């Protein structure tokens, strides 16, 4: 440390030598699946934001004191990193894009039950929360793994794609910190791939994902899909259905309006989902589940290859208003996980026979038969007509009064 660089000397070294050298790993790597390639990609996307070389020196000295040798230390670091990602999400900026509450992810993983030897895919990987939780689940469910199984977990189990540079870097780093040394995450626009080009070799056993809310796609991207729509999440859902193997399982978060929208794309997509997959479970999430996103969501659980016979709905009600200081927790989802195993009826859960779903609309609106009558909102046109009728009636009454007074 006597000859340690500092000040302008340090920032110059980091910006002009170190980062370019690390970025060069990408060109020098023998395979895109290696950790060297991933490091090269990361350092091609990030820049040194610390302009003061003296501050940077102080930070490096503090980091030097940390130890990341043991599994416990690495685990603690991954938790710290997750907390930072959560704070990014809670700030509202990028909240719907980067951060899915971990208790919700854990519930989705438990319901889809990934198994050793299966491939698991997230085409909107973000901070890689789904893949990290699936990795932890498989390790805990299979404590007596062989060396070959561990190698398969590392190299041939988890796959993902991410369009945005910052999310890509965050996701790759999160997987590395969780113990996946060379994550199979590709920096690309998932939706740029034509659905017709997906072959059997490209398919996966399990899809776990929370595609971005409210995104819009250009017409040239929409041309890659049989059901054309500008709604990003609806294109992702088509992609996920197509990329699942026969018998494959999906757990996908989507806006709750998907269940009832009357536009042609929504109706066609619900028809596709119900006819090509067994949509066995719909989890209705309360407002506030996603911090700063301002939308209500549902989770669709489906198995590809056989049409839907019955849909089991569960209306999640934690009994409190969810928010930044009172987020969703694992206990909130315990009853859902328990009842879902047998598709049991309860005050919060019920089943709908696919034969009763209207083939004109394929409407899947959440209507709890145990919670009283669903509120039916009138159309704006009907409300305006009633206002006009009441105005006319008021005018008549006023005229009568004026006549009497005269």
PAVEXVO-865915 format. One record per residue (C-alpha): x, y, z; residue number from 1; residue in one letter. Coordinates in pm, whole numbers, plus 50000, padded with zeros to 5 digits. Layout:
+-------+-------+-------+-----+------+
|  east | north |    up | seq | type |
+-------+-------+-------+-----+------+
|     X |     Y |     Z | NUM |    a |
...
+-------+-------+-------+-----+------+
END
This chain:
+-------+-------+-------+-----+------+
|  east | north |    up | seq | type |
+-------+-------+-------+-----+------+
| 50000 | 50000 | 50000 |   1 |    x |
| 50301 | 50232 | 50024 |   2 |    x |
| 50298 | 50261 | 49645 |   3 |    x |
| 49918 | 50245 | 49609 |   4 |    x |
| 49782 | 50480 | 49344 |   5 |    x |
| 49551 | 50762 | 49450 |   6 |    x |
| 49404 | 51089 | 49317 |   7 |    x |
| 49418 | 51152 | 48942 |   8 |    x |
| 49676 | 50875 | 48901 |   9 |    x |
| 49422 | 50619 | 49029 |  10 |    x |
| 49122 | 50742 | 48823 |  11 |    x |
| 49341 | 50754 | 48512 |  12 |    x |
| 49456 | 50395 | 48572 |  13 |    x |
| 49100 | 50267 | 48634 |  14 |    x |
| 48942 | 50447 | 48337 |  15 |    x |
| 49217 | 50410 | 48079 |  16 |    x |
| 49383 | 50080 | 48171 |  17 |    x |
| 49188 | 49860 | 48415 |  18 |    x |
| 48835 | 49882 | 48268 |  19 |    x |
| 48953 | 49845 | 47904 |  20 |    x |
| 49168 | 49546 | 48011 |  21 |    x |
| 48872 | 49377 | 48184 |  22 |    x |
| 48644 | 49455 | 47887 |  23 |    x |
| 48904 | 49280 | 47670 |  24 |    x |
| 48824 | 48951 | 47847 |  25 |    x |
| 48523 | 48924 | 47614 |  26 |    x |
| 48742 | 48912 | 47302 |  27 |    x |
| 48999 | 48682 | 47464 |  28 |    x |
| 48745 | 48432 | 47606 |  29 |    x |
| 48723 | 48094 | 47433 |  30 |    x |
| 48348 | 48057 | 47495 |  31 |    x |
| 48058 | 48295 | 47567 |  32 |    x |
| 47958 | 48070 | 47859 |  33 |    x |
| 48279 | 48135 | 48055 |  34 |    x |
| 48316 | 48373 | 48350 |  35 |    x |
| 48586 | 48559 | 48152 |  36 |    x |
| 48335 | 48639 | 47878 |  37 |    x |
| 48078 | 48759 | 48134 |  38 |    x |
| 48334 | 48984 | 48306 |  39 |    x |
| 48425 | 49129 | 47966 |  40 |    x |
| 48058 | 49199 | 47891 |  41 |    x |
| 47999 | 49363 | 48230 |  42 |    x |
| 48296 | 49596 | 48192 |  43 |    x |
| 48179 | 49689 | 47844 |  44 |    x |
| 47853 | 49817 | 47994 |  45 |    x |
| 47963 | 50001 | 48309 |  46 |    x |
| 48167 | 50315 | 48365 |  47 |    x |
| 48354 | 50438 | 48670 |  48 |    x |
| 48117 | 50689 | 48833 |  49 |    x |
| 48358 | 50791 | 49113 |  50 |    x |
| 48534 | 51099 | 48979 |  51 |    x |
| 48752 | 51167 | 49284 |  52 |    x |
| 49057 | 50942 | 49294 |  53 |    x |
| 49093 | 51010 | 49668 |  54 |    x |
| 48738 | 50888 | 49739 |  55 |    x |
| 48800 | 50587 | 49518 |  56 |    x |
| 49119 | 50504 | 49709 |  57 |    x |
| 48929 | 50516 | 50038 |  58 |    x |
| 48655 | 50285 | 49901 |  59 |    x |
| 48914 | 50036 | 49771 |  60 |    x |
| 49088 | 50030 | 50110 |  61 |    x |
| 48758 | 49949 | 50283 |  62 |    x |
| 48677 | 49674 | 50030 |  63 |    x |
| 49027 | 49532 | 50083 |  64 |    x |
| 48935 | 49465 | 50445 |  65 |    x |
| 48636 | 49248 | 50348 |  66 |    x |
| 48666 | 48872 | 50307 |  67 |    x |
| 48456 | 48672 | 50062 |  68 |    x |
| 48629 | 48334 | 50095 |  69 |    x |
| 48365 | 48124 | 50275 |  70 |    x |
| 48016 | 48031 | 50155 |  71 |    x |
| 47867 | 48219 | 50454 |  72 |    x |
| 48048 | 48540 | 50356 |  73 |    x |
| 47939 | 48504 | 49993 |  74 |    x |
| 47582 | 48441 | 50108 |  75 |    x |
| 47588 | 48758 | 50322 |  76 |    x |
| 47720 | 48957 | 50027 |  77 |    x |
| 47442 | 48826 | 49801 |  78 |    x |
| 47184 | 48935 | 50063 |  79 |    x |
| 47340 | 49281 | 50077 |  80 |    x |
| 47330 | 49304 | 49697 |  81 |    x |
| 46963 | 49193 | 49692 |  82 |    x |
| 46882 | 49464 | 49948 |  83 |    x |
| 47039 | 49726 | 49720 |  84 |    x |
| 46835 | 49598 | 49423 |  85 |    x |
| 46520 | 49614 | 49638 |  86 |    x |
| 46594 | 49977 | 49728 |  87 |    x |
| 46625 | 50058 | 49357 |  88 |    x |
| 46282 | 49903 | 49302 |  89 |    x |
| 46124 | 50076 | 49601 |  90 |    x |
| 46244 | 50413 | 49476 |  91 |    x |
| 45978 | 50377 | 49207 |  92 |    x |
| 46224 | 50428 | 48923 |  93 |    x |
| 46248 | 50099 | 48735 |  94 |    x |
| 46044 | 49936 | 49013 |  95 |    x |
| 45820 | 49731 | 48786 |  96 |    x |
| 46117 | 49632 | 48580 |  97 |    x |
| 46394 | 49526 | 48814 |  98 |    x |
| 46240 | 49412 | 49138 |  99 |    x |
| 45986 | 49137 | 49197 | 100 |    x |
| 45920 | 49080 | 49570 | 101 |    x |
| 46120 | 48776 | 49678 | 102 |    x |
| 45835 | 48618 | 49881 | 103 |    x |
| 45622 | 48620 | 49564 | 104 |    x |
| 45906 | 48465 | 49362 | 105 |    x |
| 45958 | 48193 | 49625 | 106 |    x |
| 45585 | 48108 | 49612 | 107 |    x |
| 45594 | 48089 | 49230 | 108 |    x |
| 45900 | 47861 | 49243 | 109 |    x |
| 45733 | 47635 | 49503 | 110 |    x |
| 45419 | 47597 | 49292 | 111 |    x |
| 45610 | 47523 | 48967 | 112 |    x |
| 45842 | 47280 | 49154 | 113 |    x |
| 46151 | 47275 | 48930 | 114 |    x |
| 46349 | 46950 | 48945 | 115 |    x |
| 46717 | 46863 | 48909 | 116 |    x |
| 46800 | 46802 | 48544 | 117 |    x |
| 46538 | 47044 | 48413 | 118 |    x |
| 46616 | 47369 | 48230 | 119 |    x |
| 46477 | 47693 | 48375 | 120 |    x |
| 46434 | 48009 | 48168 | 121 |    x |
| 46350 | 48376 | 48223 | 122 |    x |
| 46329 | 48582 | 47903 | 123 |    x |
| 46293 | 48911 | 48096 | 124 |    x |
| 46561 | 48836 | 48351 | 125 |    x |
| 46601 | 49179 | 48515 | 126 |    x |
| 46787 | 49133 | 48844 | 127 |    x |
| 46764 | 48751 | 48802 | 128 |    x |
| 46554 | 48707 | 49116 | 129 |    x |
| 46361 | 48413 | 48969 | 130 |    x |
| 46675 | 48224 | 48868 | 131 |    x |
| 46849 | 48295 | 49201 | 132 |    x |
| 46549 | 48172 | 49401 | 133 |    x |
| 46512 | 47863 | 49178 | 134 |    x |
| 46884 | 47787 | 49235 | 135 |    x |
| 46838 | 47815 | 49613 | 136 |    x |
| 46521 | 47599 | 49596 | 137 |    x |
| 46695 | 47320 | 49402 | 138 |    x |
| 46992 | 47318 | 49640 | 139 |    x |
| 46768 | 47300 | 49949 | 140 |    x |
| 46538 | 47035 | 49797 | 141 |    x |
| 46836 | 46818 | 49696 | 142 |    x |
| 47099 | 46832 | 49973 | 143 |    x |
| 47271 | 46507 | 49863 | 144 |    x |
| 47371 | 46610 | 49513 | 145 |    x |
| 47641 | 46437 | 49309 | 146 |    x |
| 47932 | 46626 | 49153 | 147 |    x |
| 47770 | 46575 | 48811 | 148 |    x |
| 47442 | 46725 | 48938 | 149 |    x |
| 47627 | 47024 | 49081 | 150 |    x |
| 47800 | 47077 | 48747 | 151 |    x |
| 47463 | 47058 | 48568 | 152 |    x |
| 47321 | 47316 | 48813 | 153 |    x |
| 47612 | 47547 | 48734 | 154 |    x |
| 47627 | 47505 | 48358 | 155 |    x |
| 47307 | 47359 | 48209 | 156 |    x |
| 47010 | 47460 | 48425 | 157 |    x |
| 46955 | 47838 | 48430 | 158 |    x |
| 46907 | 48050 | 48119 | 159 |    x |
| 46795 | 48407 | 48063 | 160 |    x |
| 46784 | 48708 | 47831 | 161 |    x |
| 46782 | 49077 | 47913 | 162 |    x |
| 46753 | 49377 | 47682 | 163 |    x |
| 46863 | 49664 | 47908 | 164 |    x |
| 47230 | 49713 | 47989 | 165 |    x |
| 47194 | 49804 | 48357 | 166 |    x |
| 46949 | 49521 | 48429 | 167 |    x |
| 47178 | 49276 | 48245 | 168 |    x |
| 47479 | 49372 | 48459 | 169 |    x |
| 47272 | 49359 | 48781 | 170 |    x |
| 47130 | 49016 | 48691 | 171 |    x |
| 47464 | 48858 | 48598 | 172 |    x |
| 47628 | 48994 | 48915 | 173 |    x |
| 47338 | 48868 | 49129 | 174 |    x |
| 47370 | 48515 | 48989 | 175 |    x |
| 47748 | 48515 | 49040 | 176 |    x |
| 47705 | 48628 | 49402 | 177 |    x |
| 47446 | 48353 | 49458 | 178 |    x |
| 47702 | 48097 | 49341 | 179 |    x |
| 47639 | 48047 | 48968 | 180 |    x |
| 47988 | 48114 | 48840 | 181 |    x |
| 47921 | 48169 | 48468 | 182 |    x |
| 47552 | 48255 | 48420 | 183 |    x |
| 47389 | 48170 | 48085 | 184 |    x |
| 47241 | 48518 | 48046 | 185 |    x |
| 47241 | 48679 | 47702 | 186 |    x |
| 47229 | 49056 | 47651 | 187 |    x |
| 46964 | 49079 | 47379 | 188 |    x |
| 46606 | 49181 | 47303 | 189 |    x |
| 46408 | 48859 | 47357 | 190 |    x |
| 46121 | 48990 | 47145 | 191 |    x |
| 46344 | 49046 | 46841 | 192 |    x |
| 46340 | 48668 | 46785 | 193 |    x |
| 46073 | 48546 | 46544 | 194 |    x |
| 45849 | 48289 | 46711 | 195 |    x |
| 45853 | 48078 | 46394 | 196 |    x |
| 46230 | 48030 | 46435 | 197 |    x |
| 46206 | 47862 | 46777 | 198 |    x |
| 46295 | 47492 | 46738 | 199 |    x |
| 46261 | 47199 | 46980 | 200 |    x |
| 46629 | 47235 | 47081 | 201 |    x |
| 46557 | 47594 | 47195 | 202 |    x |
| 46284 | 47495 | 47441 | 203 |    x |
| 46289 | 47479 | 47823 | 204 |    x |
| 46119 | 47274 | 48096 | 205 |    x |
| 46026 | 47566 | 48320 | 206 |    x |
| 45958 | 47935 | 48253 | 207 |    x |
| 45960 | 48179 | 48547 | 208 |    x |
| 45920 | 48548 | 48462 | 209 |    x |
| 45783 | 48892 | 48534 | 210 |    x |
| 45796 | 49077 | 48200 | 211 |    x |
| 45794 | 49461 | 48218 | 212 |    x |
| 45459 | 49631 | 48284 | 213 |    x |
| 45325 | 49879 | 48033 | 214 |    x |
| 45605 | 49862 | 47777 | 215 |    x |
| 45531 | 49928 | 47410 | 216 |    x |
| 45696 | 49758 | 47112 | 217 |    x |
| 45752 | 49889 | 46759 | 218 |    x |
| 45563 | 49738 | 46459 | 219 |    x |
| 45878 | 49559 | 46332 | 220 |    x |
| 45903 | 49372 | 46664 | 221 |    x |
| 45529 | 49290 | 46661 | 222 |    x |
| 45578 | 49119 | 46323 | 223 |    x |
| 45764 | 48838 | 46503 | 224 |    x |
| 45439 | 48726 | 46668 | 225 |    x |
| 45116 | 48568 | 46537 | 226 |    x |
| 44908 | 48782 | 46776 | 227 |    x |
| 45025 | 49137 | 46710 | 228 |    x |
| 45005 | 49390 | 46990 | 229 |    x |
| 45213 | 49681 | 47114 | 230 |    x |
| 45185 | 49553 | 47472 | 231 |    x |
| 45528 | 49418 | 47568 | 232 |    x |
| 45400 | 49173 | 47832 | 233 |    x |
| 45153 | 49015 | 47586 | 234 |    x |
| 45433 | 48951 | 47335 | 235 |    x |
| 45641 | 48797 | 47614 | 236 |    x |
| 45355 | 48563 | 47708 | 237 |    x |
| 45338 | 48437 | 47347 | 238 |    x |
| 45716 | 48385 | 47357 | 239 |    x |
| 45694 | 48191 | 47685 | 240 |    x |
| 45417 | 47961 | 47559 | 241 |    x |
| 45614 | 47889 | 47241 | 242 |    x |
| 45948 | 47829 | 47415 | 243 |    x |
| 45813 | 47578 | 47670 | 244 |    x |
| 45860 | 47208 | 47598 | 245 |    x |
| 45550 | 46988 | 47583 | 246 |    x |
| 45468 | 46919 | 47948 | 247 |    x |
| 45670 | 47225 | 48050 | 248 |    x |
| 45551 | 47451 | 48332 | 249 |    x |
| 45519 | 47828 | 48354 | 250 |    x |
| 45478 | 48081 | 48633 | 251 |    x |
| 45438 | 48429 | 48481 | 252 |    x |
| 45342 | 48763 | 48641 | 253 |    x |
| 45119 | 48986 | 48426 | 254 |    x |
| 44886 | 49286 | 48469 | 255 |    x |
| 44542 | 49180 | 48593 | 256 |    x |
| 44376 | 49363 | 48300 | 257 |    x |
| 44501 | 49077 | 48079 | 258 |    x |
| 44220 | 48861 | 48223 | 259 |    x |
| 43940 | 49088 | 48101 | 260 |    x |
| 44064 | 49323 | 47824 | 261 |    x |
| 43824 | 49312 | 47528 | 262 |    x |
| 44066 | 49409 | 47247 | 263 |    x |
| 44130 | 49144 | 46981 | 264 |    x |
| 44488 | 49072 | 47092 | 265 |    x |
| 44388 | 49006 | 47455 | 266 |    x |
| 44097 | 48780 | 47357 | 267 |    x |
| 44315 | 48587 | 47108 | 268 |    x |
| 44594 | 48547 | 47362 | 269 |    x |
| 44359 | 48416 | 47632 | 270 |    x |
| 44220 | 48170 | 47374 | 271 |    x |
| 44575 | 48057 | 47288 | 272 |    x |
| 44666 | 48014 | 47654 | 273 |    x |
| 44350 | 47817 | 47741 | 274 |    x |
| 44367 | 47592 | 47433 | 275 |    x |
| 44742 | 47518 | 47416 | 276 |    x |
| 44808 | 47504 | 47791 | 277 |    x |
| 44640 | 47387 | 48109 | 278 |    x |
| 44599 | 47718 | 48294 | 279 |    x |
| 44543 | 47550 | 48630 | 280 |    x |
| 44604 | 47841 | 48872 | 281 |    x |
| 44557 | 48219 | 48879 | 282 |    x |
| 44696 | 48406 | 49181 | 283 |    x |
| 44532 | 48748 | 49219 | 284 |    x |
| 44783 | 48981 | 49390 | 285 |    x |
| 44668 | 49281 | 49596 | 286 |    x |
| 44755 | 49643 | 49513 | 287 |    x |
| 45091 | 49745 | 49657 | 288 |    x |
| 45256 | 49408 | 49583 | 289 |    x |
| 45493 | 49590 | 49347 | 290 |    x |
| 45635 | 49905 | 49503 | 291 |    x |
| 45602 | 50211 | 49281 | 292 |    x |
| 45456 | 50020 | 48986 | 293 |    x |
| 45097 | 50142 | 49037 | 294 |    x |
| 44938 | 49836 | 48874 | 295 |    x |
| 44756 | 49529 | 49001 | 296 |    x |
| 44893 | 49195 | 48889 | 297 |    x |
| 44808 | 48827 | 48866 | 298 |    x |
| 45035 | 48524 | 48837 | 299 |    x |
| 44946 | 48268 | 48570 | 300 |    x |
| 45050 | 47907 | 48636 | 301 |    x |
| 45019 | 47676 | 48337 | 302 |    x |
| 45140 | 47351 | 48185 | 303 |    x |
| 45187 | 47324 | 47810 | 304 |    x |
| 45044 | 47049 | 47595 | 305 |    x |
| 44685 | 46994 | 47710 | 306 |    x |
| 44390 | 47236 | 47708 | 307 |    x |
| 44255 | 47393 | 48027 | 308 |    x |
| 43982 | 47199 | 48207 | 309 |    x |
| 43948 | 47394 | 48533 | 310 |    x |
| 44105 | 47718 | 48655 | 311 |    x |
| 44167 | 47756 | 49029 | 312 |    x |
| 44167 | 48117 | 49149 | 313 |    x |
| 44317 | 48245 | 49473 | 314 |    x |
| 44258 | 48603 | 49588 | 315 |    x |
| 44556 | 48704 | 49800 | 316 |    x |
| 44448 | 48927 | 50089 | 317 |    x |
| 44716 | 48989 | 50352 | 318 |    x |
| 44466 | 49181 | 50567 | 319 |    x |
| 44663 | 49504 | 50553 | 320 |    x |
| 44767 | 49771 | 50306 | 321 |    x |
| 45096 | 49676 | 50141 | 322 |    x |
| 45360 | 49944 | 50105 | 323 |    x |
| 45727 | 50026 | 50136 | 324 |    x |
| 45727 | 49985 | 50515 | 325 |    x |
| 45483 | 49693 | 50509 | 326 |    x |
| 45578 | 49473 | 50212 | 327 |    x |
| 45456 | 49128 | 50114 | 328 |    x |
| 45614 | 48850 | 50323 | 329 |    x |
| 45641 | 48470 | 50306 | 330 |    x |
| 45368 | 48420 | 50569 | 331 |    x |
| 45122 | 48609 | 50345 | 332 |    x |
| 45160 | 48340 | 50078 | 333 |    x |
| 45165 | 48030 | 50302 | 334 |    x |
| 44790 | 47960 | 50270 | 335 |    x |
| 44802 | 48001 | 49891 | 336 |    x |
| 45085 | 47745 | 49860 | 337 |    x |
| 44905 | 47500 | 50091 | 338 |    x |
| 44562 | 47523 | 49924 | 339 |    x |
| 44707 | 47521 | 49571 | 340 |    x |
| 44838 | 47165 | 49615 | 341 |    x |
| 44480 | 47030 | 49613 | 342 |    x |
| 44305 | 47327 | 49444 | 343 |    x |
| 44089 | 47352 | 49758 | 344 |    x |
| 43793 | 47588 | 49787 | 345 |    x |
| 43803 | 47846 | 50066 | 346 |    x |
| 43672 | 48200 | 50132 | 347 |    x |
| 43964 | 48322 | 49916 | 348 |    x |
| 43974 | 48044 | 49654 | 349 |    x |
| 43738 | 47885 | 49400 | 350 |    x |
| 43744 | 47694 | 49071 | 351 |    x |
| 43593 | 47775 | 48732 | 352 |    x |
| 43510 | 47500 | 48482 | 353 |    x |
| 43660 | 47581 | 48141 | 354 |    x |
| 43327 | 47485 | 47979 | 355 |    x |
| 43164 | 47786 | 48148 | 356 |    x |
| 43416 | 48035 | 48001 | 357 |    x |
| 43252 | 48245 | 47726 | 358 |    x |
| 43410 | 48141 | 47390 | 359 |    x |
| 43333 | 48487 | 47248 | 360 |    x |
| 43552 | 48672 | 47499 | 361 |    x |
| 43745 | 48406 | 47698 | 362 |    x |
| 43696 | 48641 | 47993 | 363 |    x |
| 43888 | 48523 | 48301 | 364 |    x |
| 43803 | 48811 | 48536 | 365 |    x |
| 43860 | 48746 | 48906 | 366 |    x |
| 43508 | 48714 | 49052 | 367 |    x |
| 43513 | 48557 | 49396 | 368 |    x |
| 43176 | 48379 | 49441 | 369 |    x |
| 43241 | 48373 | 49818 | 370 |    x |
| 43287 | 48748 | 49850 | 371 |    x |
| 42940 | 48878 | 49764 | 372 |    x |
| 42833 | 49012 | 49431 | 373 |    x |
| 43105 | 49153 | 49207 | 374 |    x |
| 43065 | 49525 | 49147 | 375 |    x |
| 42971 | 49590 | 48785 | 376 |    x |
| 43085 | 49931 | 48665 | 377 |    x |
| 42871 | 50101 | 48404 | 378 |    x |
| 43021 | 50224 | 48081 | 379 |    x |
| 43109 | 50597 | 48052 | 380 |    x |
| 42849 | 50621 | 47772 | 381 |    x |
| 42570 | 50493 | 48000 | 382 |    x |
| 42672 | 50735 | 48276 | 383 |    x |
| 42674 | 51031 | 48032 | 384 |    x |
| 42329 | 50932 | 47902 | 385 |    x |
| 42191 | 50923 | 48259 | 386 |    x |
| 42344 | 51266 | 48336 | 387 |    x |
| 42183 | 51407 | 48020 | 388 |    x |
| 41845 | 51254 | 48117 | 389 |    x |
| 41869 | 51396 | 48471 | 390 |    x |
| 41966 | 51738 | 48331 | 391 |    x |
| 41660 | 51732 | 48104 | 392 |    x |
| 41441 | 51631 | 48400 | 393 |    x |
| 41586 | 51915 | 48612 | 394 |    x |
| 41519 | 52164 | 48331 | 395 |    x |
| 41156 | 52045 | 48315 | 396 |    x |
| 41110 | 52085 | 48693 | 397 |    x |
| 41263 | 52436 | 48683 | 398 |    x |
| 41033 | 52530 | 48396 | 399 |    x |
| 40730 | 52404 | 48592 | 400 |    x |
| 40833 | 52609 | 48899 | 401 |    x |
| 40887 | 52921 | 48686 | 402 |    x |
| 40541 | 52869 | 48528 | 403 |    x |
| 40380 | 52839 | 48874 | 404 |    x |
| 40558 | 53152 | 48999 | 405 |    x |
| 40449 | 53345 | 48693 | 406 |    x |
+-------+-------+-------+-----+------+
END
